[in-house]
């Protein structure tokens, strides 16, 4: 598999994992602190989406440097690659958020 395809998979799963992992750990913390775990998980998942994208991209500065190089040096291919990486990271973060939302909905119907 090409390096580009590998990076797409990494970006998606890292963003997904940041959302799911942080939400699950926040849910555990909510249980310890006697708060509502599903509500806490949902709130955390929504509030850290942008950070999951930043983590998946490996920090925002390197992406901006590559985009800048693409704009000022005419390297259109690098701009397109970075745009794809950003979109894939956003999709991964949103799917992680959707997964936590699904857990919340299942929990609400299970405990009724």
N, C-alpha and C positions, 0 to 999 in steps of 0.2 A: 504494500500500500504506500502511496506517496506521502511525503512529509505534510503536504497541505491537508490531505484527508485525515492523517493522524491528528493534526492540530485541531481540526474541526471536531473530531470525536472528543479530544481532551477538553476543549473549550465548553462543549455542551455538557459533558458529565461533571466537570468541575463546578460550573454554575449550578447545575441541578443538585449536586452533592452539598454545596454550601447552603442552599436553601433548606434542603431536607435535613441535613445534619444539624444545622443551627436550630431549626424548629423543633426537632426531636429533643435536643439537649435543653432548650427553653421549656419544653413540656415537662421534662424531668425536673427541672428547677422549680417549675410551678407546682408540681406534686409535692416536692419537699417543702415549699413555702405555703402549702395549703391554699393555692389559687387554682383557678380553672385552667387545666392544661390545654384543652383544645382551643380555647379563646387565645391563650398566650401563644400557642404555636402559630395560629393564623395571623395574629398581629405581628409577630417577629418575621414570618415569611413575607409579609407585605412590606415591611420596613427595610429589609436588607437586600431587596432585589438588585439595586444599583451596585451594592458592594459585591454581590456575587458575580456580576458582570466584570467589575474591576479586577477581582481575584482571578477569574477565568482568563482574562487578557494578560495576566502577569504584571499588573500595574498599568496605570493609564498612560504614563509618560512615554514608554517605549512605543505604544501604538500611535500616539500623537507625533512622535519623531518620524515614524515611518510614513505617516500620512503627509507630514510636512515635506519630507523628502520627495514623496510622490508628486505633490503639487508643484514644488519649486524646481524640481529636476526632471519633471515630465515622466516619472515612472508610474504610469497609470495602473499597471498590473499590481503593484504593491498596494495602491489605494483600494483596488477591488478586493484583494486578499484580506486586508484589514477590515473592510466593510463586511465581508462575509464572516470573519471571526467575531465581530461585534454582534451581528445579527444572530449568529448561532449561539453566542453566550446569552443574549437576551431571550432567545427561545428556550434555552436550557433553564434559565432562572424562572421564566414564566411557567414552564412545565413543572418545575419543582413547586412553585406556588400553587399550581393547579392540583398537584398531588397532595399537598397539605390541605387544600380546600376539600378534596375528596375524602381525606381522612376525617376532617371535621364534619362533613355531611353524613358520613357513615356512622360517626360517633353520636351525632344528634339523633339519628333514626334508631340506633341501637339502644340508646338509653331513654327512650320515650316510654 
